[in-house]
Amino acid sequence: MLDNTQTAFKMTPAWQEHLSHGDIVSFRFPLAEEGHTGRPKARPCLVLDIEMHGGQRYALLAYGTTSRRRSNVGYEVHARRREDYRSAGLNEPTRFVGARRLLVPLPHSGFSICRSTGSAVLGRLGGAPYDAMNAVRGRIHAERDIIADRRSRQRSRLRGMRRREVPVERRTRRP
C-alpha cells in the first residue's frame, strides 16, 4: 500500500523555496522602542507577500503581537478564535499589524529557525483571518499602484517640460 503521508515542505529546511502569503514565520522584528538594546525577540510575523528583486526572493512581513494595546494599529489581521490561532501554529490570540511591515530577503539572519524542523515557519492562516489578510493585501497593492501611477505622471510631466522649445528673442546691443 502507498504511504499517504504528505510532507509539509514549509516545515523542512527547504522552507524558503515553499514560503507564500498567509504563512506565519518566526522573525526577530526590529523594535523602535526607547531603551531597547540587544537582539530583538523572535515573534510571529505574517507573510503578506513574496517578491523578487534582483533574482532574490523577499518576504513582506507584518508585525505580530499578542498585546491588546492600541499602540500598533492599521491594516490589522486578527487570529482571535482558538481554532484560528491554533491551526496557524500560535499559542494565543495574535494580531498582525500590516501597517508595520518589513521587506526582508529570505536568507536574512532575523528568521528564527526551529532546531527540530529546520524551518522558520510556524503555521498558516486559514478561514476568516486568511480572508482578512487578502483584503489587507488588496489595499496595500492598490496603494502601491496609485503611488506608481502618480510618480509616472509626474515623470512624464517633467519630461514634457524639458522638451518644450522656448522662443528666444535675440537682441543686439545699442551703441
C-alpha positions in Angstrom: 0.0 0.0 0.0 1.2 3.5 -0.8 2.2 5.8 2.1 -0.5 8.5 2.3 1.5 10.9 4.5 2.0 14.3 3.0 5.2 16.2 3.8 4.7 19.8 4.7 7.7 21.3 2.8 7.3 24.5 4.7 8.3 22.7 7.9 11.6 21.5 6.5 15.0 23.1 5.9 13.7 23.8 2.3 11.1 26.2 3.8 12.4 29.2 1.8 11.5 27.6 -1.5 7.9 27.0 -0.5 7.1 30.1 1.6 4.0 32.0 0.4 1.5 34.7 1.6 -0.6 33.5 4.6 2.3 31.7 6.2 3.4 32.7 9.7 7.1 32.7 10.4 9.2 33.4 13.5 11.3 36.6 12.9 13.3 39.0 15.0 11.3 42.1 14.1 13.3 45.2 14.9 11.7 47.4 17.6 11.7 51.1 17.6 11.0 51.4 21.4 13.2 53.6 23.5 15.7 52.0 25.7 15.6 48.7 23.8 19.1 47.3 23.3 20.3 44.0 22.1 18.8 41.5 19.8 15.0 41.7 19.3 13.0 38.7 20.4 11.6 36.3 17.8 7.9 36.9 17.3 5.3 35.5 14.9 5.1 37.5 11.7 2.6 37.1 8.9 3.9 36.8 5.3 1.9 39.3 3.3 3.7 38.8 0.0 6.7 37.2 -1.7 8.5 39.4 -4.1 11.5 39.0 -6.4 14.2 41.7 -6.5 17.5 41.2 -8.4 16.8 37.5 -8.7 16.4 37.0 -4.9 13.2 36.2 -3.1 12.0 38.7 -0.4 9.2 38.3 2.1 6.9 41.2 3.1 6.3 40.6 6.8 3.6 42.1 9.1 4.4 42.5 12.8 2.7 40.1 15.1 1.7 40.9 18.7 -0.4 39.4 21.4 -0.8 42.8 23.1 -4.3 44.4 23.1 -3.0 47.9 23.4 -3.7 50.2 20.5 -0.1 51.3 20.0 0.4 49.4 16.8 -2.7 49.8 14.5 -3.6 49.8 10.9 -4.2 47.1 8.3 -4.8 44.5 11.0 -5.4 40.8 10.7 -6.7 39.1 13.8 -6.5 35.4 14.8 -8.7 35.6 17.9 -10.7 32.4 17.9 -9.0 29.4 19.3 -9.3 27.3 16.2 -7.9 30.2 14.1 -4.7 30.8 16.1 -4.1 27.1 17.0 -4.3 26.0 13.3 -1.9 28.8 12.5 0.7 27.4 14.9 0.1 30.1 17.5 -0.3 29.6 21.3 -2.6 32.6 21.9 -4.7 35.2 20.1 -2.5 37.2 17.9 -2.9 40.5 15.9 -0.8 41.1 12.8 -0.3 44.8 12.0 0.0 45.3 8.3 0.8 49.0 8.8 4.1 47.9 10.4 5.7 45.8 7.8 9.2 44.9 6.7 10.6 43.6 3.4 13.4 41.1 4.0 15.4 38.7 1.9 14.6 35.0 2.7 18.2 34.2 3.8 18.0 37.1 6.4 19.5 36.3 9.8 16.4 37.6 11.6 14.5 34.5 10.8 14.4 32.2 13.9 14.9 28.7 12.7 13.4 25.8 14.8 16.1 23.3 15.7 13.8 20.3 15.3 12.3 21.2 11.9 15.0 23.4 10.4 12.2 25.9 9.4 11.1 29.3 10.4 7.5 28.6 9.5 5.2 28.3 12.5 1.9 27.6 10.6 -0.5 29.1 8.1 -3.6 31.3 8.4 -6.9 29.9 7.3 -10.6 30.8 7.3 -11.7 34.3 8.2 -8.2 35.6 9.1 -6.9 34.5 5.7 -9.7 36.4 4.0 -8.9 39.5 6.2 -5.3 39.2 5.2 -6.2 39.1 1.5 -8.3 42.3 2.0 -5.3 44.0 3.6 -3.1 42.8 0.7 -5.5 44.3 -1.7 -5.4 47.6 0.0 -1.6 47.6 0.1 -1.4 46.7 -3.6 -3.9 49.4 -4.5 -1.9 52.0 -2.6 1.3 50.9 -4.4 -0.5 51.1 -7.8 -1.8 54.6 -7.0 1.7 55.8 -5.9 3.3 54.3 -9.0 0.8 55.9 -11.3 1.3 59.3 -9.6 5.1 59.0 -10.0 4.7 58.1 -13.6 2.5 61.1 -14.3 5.0 63.4 -12.5 7.9 62.0 -14.5 6.1 62.4 -17.8 5.1 65.9 -16.9 8.7 66.8 -16.1 9.9 65.2 -19.4 7.3 67.2 -21.3 8.6 70.4 -19.6 12.1 69.8 -20.6 11.2 69.1 -24.3 9.3 72.3 -24.8 11.0 74.8 -27.0 11.1 78.2 -25.6 11.2 81.1 -28.1 14.3 83.1 -27.5 14.4 86.7 -28.7 17.8 87.8 -29.9 18.7 91.4 -29.2 21.5 93.4 -30.5 23.3 95.9 -28.3 22.7 99.5 -28.9 25.7 101.7 -29.3 
